[in-house]
Amino acid sequence: MSLPLIDISPFLDSSSTPETLQSIADKIHTACRTTGFFYLTGHGVPVAEQSQILSTTRAFLVDGTDAEKEALSITTNDHARGYQRIGDNVTGGRPTGTKPSIFMLPHLSP
C-alpha cells in the first residue's frame, strides 16, 4: 500500500478556483477514509522547520515530565488540542489507541 501524495499549494494561491480547492479537499477526505494517512506537499513549511517540529515532539514524548504532559493534556484543554496518553482516547465507549498522541494546530495571530 502506498500513501496518497496531495499537493495543497492551490490553497496558498489566491487565484485558485473553488473547484480546484474542493478537488483537493475531496482527496484529503478520501485519504482519511481509506488509508487514514497521507503526505502533503506544497505547504510551504521549510524542511528545517519540519525537522525542528519532529525533534521537539520526540523530545516531549520521550523526556517530558508527567507534569508537563498533564499541563498540555487534551482532557484539560479545549479545541481538541494537546497531549493524549495511551488509553485517553475513547471511541464507542472503549479506550482506543496504542501510542500517545499530540494534536496541535498552528498558532493563529489575532
GIWO-V376991 format. One record per helix or strand of 3 or more residues. SS is the DSSP state (@ for helix, = for strand). FROM is the first residue (numbers start at 1). TO is the last residue. Records with the same first field share a line. If there is no record, write none. Layout:
SS: FROM-TO ; FROM-TO
//
This chain:
=: 4-7 ; 38-41 ; 82-84 ; 89-91 ; 94-96 ; 101-103
@: 9-12 ; 18-34 ; 47-63 ; 66-71
//
